[in-house]
Amino acid sequence: MTSHTFTSSPPLKGRLTVPGDKSISHRSLMFAGLAVGESRITGLLEGEDVLATAAAMRKLGADIERLGDGTWVVYGAGLGSLLEPRTALDMGNSGTSTRLMMGLLASHAVSATFVGDASLSGRPMNRVIEPLSQMGASFEASSGGTLPCMVRGAFPAVPITYRLPVASAQVKSAVLIAGLNTPGITTVIEPVATRDHTERMLTGFGAQLEIGEDKGERVITIHGEADLTAMDVTVPGDPSSAAFFLVAASIIPGSDLVVENVGLNPTRAGIVTVLKQMGADIEELNAREVGGEPVADLRVRYAPLTGIDVDPAIVPSMVDEFPVLFVAAALAKGTTRCTGLEELRVKESDRIAVMAAALTAAGARVEEQEDGLTIYGTGGEPLNGTSGEPVKTHLDHRIAMSMAVAGLTSKNGVEVDDTAPIATSFPSFMELLEGASR
């Protein structure tokens, strides 16, 4: 374990670029690996999670190489032509690639065993096992629907109409990806819209999708036995990674920072909306579209924040950003109430309980509810910080980075018990933080 104490920081200045979007990075490797021909990917996030996806796709027959300039070249195996992997697919810490790859294998005549690290092996897979079983795939999971899990694909799989019981882009994507190689039409009904990178990118690779509405719900259909054609992908900067710097610059007096090339897909950019509602000074510069995804440079300047009641409807568009939003709320004036966050209890850690404990240890006043947190802000006064005991991150990269941000405006610093998990999603985090605070 690598503990680190984050201490009061000078203003954050200059320009920085965050790593590529993790969700889009995973999907670009998978879909390029299913397409016929050569795809080139630039801006790929080279964190451990995405590298696990690349390794798994290689085992299934895709030819993937990284060039010296950071471009990744993928020669696809072709949809329907996956090889049966000779050894288990080790997904490391990545819940996204595990659930999406289960969808991928569900409609191919192959078997594979998924394994992962201690954190991933505790995360439930039943939410994807359920619809994929309806399509004909069979699963032998560990107790509680966890990894290790053996998947036997169905060929041909059976098209289904599946209504998501909870808002989950991963479950939606798993079913749509399974539908790619399933004869007929597969339909997913979403009561609440979730991130739509899968739909945007599959359309780019040549799949036929229709997206409509019925009684206020989103209905997505995909036509099976698709032919995917290779394409080049430019991965925009990850809004989840940008969020740490947006919050840090908002709460450190004197900051004026530009975070370049941030993906602002409306199904993902809820953190920007909520910070602005709290009074953050965030300006979108050079707005543009890259590969079907909206992108802009974000200029953020220090501004006093005010507590708000966060609308539960925005949760799916910023579910991963709540830990760092809690930090912003702890420094705001007044009370912030966040509800509808049950999903946070089954992330890499129980992010509601873990953040409540971590913020309390750093001197913030919070109250934990079953579905969220109420945070009583200091009105801009720095938190006291930790004394003696480091905050426990429970191997969760977002907890580690969020509490690092809390330390930047603290009297005595915040000691984080382990910064090693940060490498799973944001290997350059410490380096960028140091550069912006010089």
C-alpha positions, 0 to 999 in steps of 0.5 A, a space after each residue: 500500500 502506498 499512502 500519501 498526504 495531500 496538503 494545501 495547494 496554491 492556485 491551480 493554473 495553466 492548461 492540462 489534458 486529462 486521459 481519454 474517456 474510459 467508457 469510449 476506450 473500452 468500446 473502441 477496442 471491442 468494436 474495432 476487434 469485431 469489425 472487418 479491416 484496420 481501425 486506428 484509435 488515438 487518445 486511448 486511455 492506457 489505464 489498467 482497466 482498458 489494457 485488460 480489455 485489449 488483452 481479452 480481445 487479443 485472446 478472442 482473436 483480434 490483432 491489437 498493437 500500440 504504435 510508438 506515437 500512442 496510436 493503437 491499431 486494431 485488425 478485427 477478428 470479424 463478428 461471428 468469428 471469435 476464437 475460444 480463449 485458451 486461458 481465463 479472461 483476466 479483467 483486473 478491476 474493470 466492471 465495464 469490460 467484464 459486463 460488456 464482454 459477457 454480452 459479446 460472448 453470449 451470442 458466439 459459439 465459444 466458452 470462456 471463464 472471467 476472473 478479476 481482482 479482489 474488488 471486481 470479484 466481489 461485484 455482482 454480475 447477475 444484472 447482466 447474467 439475467 438478460 443474457 440467459 434469456 438470449 440463450 447463453 449459460 453461466 456458471 458464476 460464483 455464489 452471489 453471481 460474482 467472478 470467477 464466472 464461466 460463460 457459454 455463448 448461444 449460437 444462434 442466440 435468441 433476440 429479446 425485448 428487455 426492460 432495464 429494471 435499474 438504469 445501467 449503461 453496462 446492462 443496456 450495452 451488454 444486451 445490445 452487443 449480444 444482439 449484434 450477432 443474434 438473428 432478428 431484432 433485439 430491443 432494450 427499453 430504458 426507463 431513464 436514459 443512460 450514457 449512450 456511447 455504445 449506440 453512437 459508436 456502434 452506429 459509426 461502425 455500421 450497425 443498424 440501430 433505431 432509437 425512439 421513445 414510448 411513453 417517456 421511455 427510451 427504446 433502442 433496437 438493434 438489427 442482428 447479424 450485423 456487418 461492422 466496418 473498421 473506422 478510426 476513433 478519436 477518444 475525447 478526454 474523460 469527463 470523470 477524470 476532468 471532474 477532479 480538476 473542475 472541483 479542485 479549481 472551483 474550491 482553491 482560491 485564485 485558480 484559473 485552469 483550462 481542462 482541454 478536450 473534455 467529452 461533454 456527451 449529455 448522458 455523461 456531463 451531469 457534473 458540469 451542470 450540477 457544479 454550475 448550479 452550485 455557482 461554479 465558474 465553468 466556461 465551455 471554449 472551442 465546442 466541437 464534435 469529434 467522432 460523433 461525441 460533443 467535446 469542448 475545452 473547459 475553463 474553470 475559475 475559483 468561485 464560492 459554491 452554495 449547497 443545493 438539492 441535487 435532482 435525482 434525475 441527473 444521477 445516471 449522467 454523473 454516477 461516478 462523479 458523486 464522490 468528488 461532488 461530495 468534496 465540493 459540497 463539503 466546502 460550499 455554503 449551506 447544505 447539499 442533499 444527494 438522493 437516488 444514489 443506491 447504485 453507488 453502494 455496489 461500485 468498486 466500494 460502497 461509495 456512500 458509506 466510504 465517502 461519509 467515513 472519509 469526509 468525516 475523518 477529514 473534518 466535514 459534517 455529513 449524514 448518511 442515508 440509505 440512498 445518498 448523503 446530506 452534507 453541511 458545507 463549511 462556507 469555504 473554510 478549509 477542512 481540518 484534515 486528517 490527524 493520525 489515521 489515514 482515510 480508508 479508500 477500500 481499493 477504490 480509485 475514485 475515493 482516493 482521488 476525491 480525498 486527494 482533492 479534499 486535502 488540497 484545501 485542508 489545514 493539516 492535509 489529508 492522508 490517503 491510505 493507498 494511492 496505487 488504485 488510481 492507476 486503474 483509471 488515471 495513471 497521470 493524476 499525481 503528475 498533472 496535479 503537481 504541474 497545475 499547482 506549480 
